[in-house]
Amino acid sequence: MNSSHQELIAINSAFYDAFSNGKSTEMSEIWSENENISCIHPGWGSVVGRIAVIRSWQSILANPPKIHCANPQTFINDHSGYVICFEEIGNNRLIATNIFHYEKSGWKLVHHQAGVTRPIDRSEKSSKKLIH
């Protein structure tokens, strides 16, 4: 894995650390400062614009779930990259896409979307197989 992919994995991990531990300031710093950002939380409509996106996270982080990112896969195209992963919350699992843009200060999140996927198969988790 080259350094760009490692940097993308690192910022994605920082996102899930901030998410799981209710770190509102860190979450805000992970997102791009641009107004043209968006987020779709499970069961919500689209949240568009920096102020609305950060407010949505402040609401969620007031009582954060213990969430774990599993099986992250990185994809990079020029100055954009994304991570597809599973979000595990207890025995529940979502599938997520986190889209980043490379800015002067490094990779910054511009879109997050998570949605329902199949339940966790404990035999799959132990063997670390990916489901497509």
Secondary structure, 3 states (H helix, E strand, C coil): CCHHHHHHHHHHHHHHHHHHHCCHHHHHHHECCCCCCEEECCCCCCEECHHHHHHHHHHHHCCCCCCEEEEEEEEEECCEEEEEEEEEECCEEEEEEEEEEEECCEEEEEEEEEEECCCCCHHHHHHCCCCC
